[in-house]
Amino acid sequence: MNTANLQLKGLIMAMASICDAIVEKELLTSEELNAALSKAKKAVEEDDDHELSDANRAAILFPIRLLLLAEEAGRKGERLKFSDYAKLVAKLS
């Protein structure tokens, strides 16, 4: 596997933990965090300025979708592994 992919996996999981901490510290509510991530997802989905292939758009959306799933799991008190989230994201696509 490409080293950059491994680094991105680590970064995404770190961001998921940071998102959990933001909600736990009550800096944002779960709903506010979800809204922010959903806003980012919508911006990518509606970006017409760049002619992206569906595969490239899916690649850009992957970390956002994973963080949305991690936020949902956090609300339920669950903590999943990267591979579990990746499988769930694949089902969403």
CORVENCOR-V503574 format. One record per pair of residues at least 4 apart in sequence whose ideal C-beta (glycine too) atoms are under 7 Angstrom apart, sorted by the first residue. I is the first residue (numbers start at 1). GAP is how many residues later the second one is. If there is no record, write none. Layout:
# CORVENCOR-V503574
[[I & GAP] [I & GAP]]
This chain:
# CORVENCOR-V503574
[[1 & 4] [1 & 5] [3 & 4] [4 & 4] [5 & 4] [6 & 4] [7 & 4] [8 & 4] [9 & 4] [9 & 73] [10 & 4] [11 & 4] [12 & 4] [12 & 51] [12 & 54] [13 & 4] [13 & 69] [14 & 4] [15 & 4] [15 & 52] [16 & 4] [16 & 51] [16 & 54] [17 & 4] [18 & 4] [19 & 4] [19 & 14] [19 & 48] [19 & 51] [19 & 52] [20 & 4] [20 & 54] [21 & 4] [22 & 5] [22 & 6] [22 & 11] [23 & 5] [23 & 6] [23 & 7] [23 & 10] [23 & 51] [28 & 4] [28 & 5] [30 & 4] [30 & 41] [30 & 45] [31 & 4] [32 & 4] [33 & 4] [33 & 38] [34 & 4] [34 & 34] [34 & 37] [35 & 4] [36 & 4] [37 & 4] [37 & 27] [37 & 30] [37 & 31] [37 & 34] [38 & 4] [39 & 4] [40 & 4] [40 & 24] [41 & 4] [41 & 20] [41 & 23] [41 & 24] [42 & 4] [43 & 4] [44 & 13] [44 & 16] [44 & 17] [44 & 20] [52 & 4] [52 & 5] [54 & 4] [55 & 4] [56 & 4] [57 & 4] [58 & 4] [58 & 35] [61 & 4] [62 & 4] [62 & 27] [63 & 4] [64 & 4] [65 & 4] [65 & 24] [65 & 27] [66 & 4] [66 & 19] [66 & 23] [67 & 4] [68 & 4] [69 & 4] [69 & 16] [69 & 19] [69 & 20] [70 & 4] [70 & 15] [71 & 4] [72 & 4] [73 & 5] [73 & 6] [73 & 7] [80 & 4] [80 & 5] [82 & 4] [83 & 4] [84 & 4] [85 & 4] [86 & 4] [87 & 4] [88 & 4] [89 & 4]]
